[in-house]
Amino acid sequence: MARTVRVGTRGSTLALAQTRIVIRELAKRWPDYRFEVVKIKTTGDKILDVALAKIGDKGLFTKELEVALLKREIDLAVHSMKDVPTVLPEGLVIGAVLPREYPGDVLVSRTGKTLGELPPGARVGTSSLRRQAQLRYYRPDLALIPVRGNLTTRLNKLKAGDFDALVLAWAGLARLGLEGSATERLPYTICLPAVSQGAIGVEIRADDPEIARLVGAVDDAPSRAEVVAERAFMRRLEGGCQVPIGAVASVTGTVLTIEGMVADLEGSRLYRDRMSGQVAHAAETGVRLAEKLLSSGAGAVLSAIREGAPGS
């Protein structure tokens, strides 16, 4: 009789879509196994009326899944890698990173206007401090309004006229078949994405070689290297969703290039740079970029944010 592998996931429409992607790829390679979806509600799913930055950002969308893994209630957990803290609980590892979607952000406009065409004072919905800071830096005249809820909820609020536009991750729209709603992809020169945005990760127990063998078959080496570099960058900066930090890495052959950004909350000061290195040294490249930004002035901005003072 085929072994049943229990796959833990959040219950949102997007999380389930991502889980189906993982199960489809696993089932292709391991037809003798059965895969059962186990839905688990996380802290971030329960608190929908408060901005994430005000709740705290350590495992809001992952902790309950990790507890279930450690208790052996599930065999693996599917995450959006951007939600995964840079330090994992002891005994857990990322067993696979699937081929990454385009990691950038998009503007979804109610009237079809691009970011540059929106009128002064246009209401743009986003609760991300990273997006807010970069948008303020680019267009300080916009009115940035917090918005929570799943993708469908946010899009419905846009249609209802609560906002003139939303800023969302392309990957989420694409995985739900909603990419046609995007008005434009925001260039990285305006808005760098969240660390690991667009990447699906599979977390497993470090002491489970059978599951490690299964999920290892769907691991994408270039996507993993990008995620490793970006997470090392974030870890060195000690960042999270309470700090405006963005980064994106890309792999060309054996070379990895990472671009990163740190801003103050007001979007008046923004530090960004890039660094290249060998793919085999992805983490080191991310750390070197972080240290370069810290020494160029980003360190003072981060300290001010953590102390609760204005970042300027």
Buried (B, 14 or more C-beta within 10 A) or exposed (E): EEEEBBBBBBBBBBBBBBBBBBBEBBBEEBEEBBBEBBBBEBBBBEBEEEBBBEBEBEBBBBBBBBBBBBEEEBBBBBBBBBBBBBEBBEEBEBBBBBBBBBBBBBBBBBEEBEBEEBEEEBBBBBBBBBBBBBBBBBBEEBEBBBBBBBBEEBBEBBEEEBBBBBBBBBBBBBBBEBBEBBBBEBEBEBBBBBBBBBBBBBBBBEEBEEBBEBBBEBBBEBBBBBBBBBBBBBBBBEBBBBBBBBBBBBBEEEEBBBBBBBBBBBBBBBBBBBBBBEBEBBBBBBBBBBBBBBEEEBBBBBEBBEEEEEBE
